[in-house]
Amino acid sequence: MRLFLHICCSICLSKALTGLRKEFGKELDLQTYWYNPNIHPLIEYRRRLKSAYMLGERIGIAMKTDDDYGVKEFCKLTSGSQEVPQRCEICYEMRFKMAAKRAKSEGYDYFATTLTTSEHQSHELISKVAEREAEKAGIKFLYRDWRKEERDEKLLNGLYKQQYCGCIFSEYDRYKDTKTHLYKGNTGE
């Protein structure tokens, strides 16, 4: 089976690899693909991309990428739709559209995404959007629920682990209630 796998980060890739190896073993012809214009800020994007490249080197799989930060397009498309699930649907659509087109043009049988390793993502919405984009591109989407798969901690040793989904809105949702890094001195009065 030839699979074009959209990856969001090295942590999720590790979990997906565990599931894919169990299911397909040596029958799997895997290509990883990075396209995540939603990730904010730029330094976070670069950390995740670097970590994904490093994991790819460790496992011997060269990663393909549309190495364009793309946050301006993401912000333009999500303008007025900053709440979940609207922003997530737009974000999935952006990424899956590119993954499905690339997978089809390069002759793969299926495309999949490591987003299905996350307990924080809507698997129902991922499936809906991915199936829609797969149909448009003329390829099949392979859905697998990899939430319970183990990640290979040895492979991930020293690699960056993110603390939020990726977009500016998820960063805000993650940290809005924390008091970390607040200055307690001048109250502005």
ZIJO-V360732 format. One record per backbone hydrogen bond with DSSP energy under -0.5 kcal/mol. NH is the residue of the N-H (numbers start at 1). CO is the residue of the C=O. Records with the same first field share a line. If there is no record, write none. Layout:
BEGIN
NH=CO  CO
END
This chain:
BEGIN
3=1  29
4=110
5=3  31
6=4  112
7=33
13=9
14=10
15=11
16=12
17=13
18=14
19=15
20=16
21=17
22=18
23=19
24=20
25=20  21
27=24
28=25
29=1  27
30=28
31=3
32=62
33=5
34=64
35=7  33
39=36
40=166
45=41
46=42
47=43
48=44
49=45
50=46
51=47
52=48
53=49
54=50
55=51
56=52
57=53
58=54
59=55
60=56
61=56
62=60
64=32
66=34
67=65
68=66
74=70
75=71
76=72
77=73
78=74
79=75  76
81=78
87=83
89=85
90=86
91=87
92=88
93=89
94=90
95=91
96=92
97=93
98=94
99=95
100=96
101=97
102=98
103=99
104=100
105=101
106=102
107=104
108=103
109=2
110=2
111=140
112=4
114=6
116=113
117=114
118=115
123=121
126=122
127=123
128=124
129=125
130=126
131=127
132=128
133=129
134=130
135=131
136=132
137=133
138=134
139=134
140=109
142=111
143=141
144=142
146=116  144
149=146
153=151
156=152
157=153  154
159=156
162=160
171=167
172=168
173=169
174=170
175=171
176=172
178=175
182=179
184=182
END
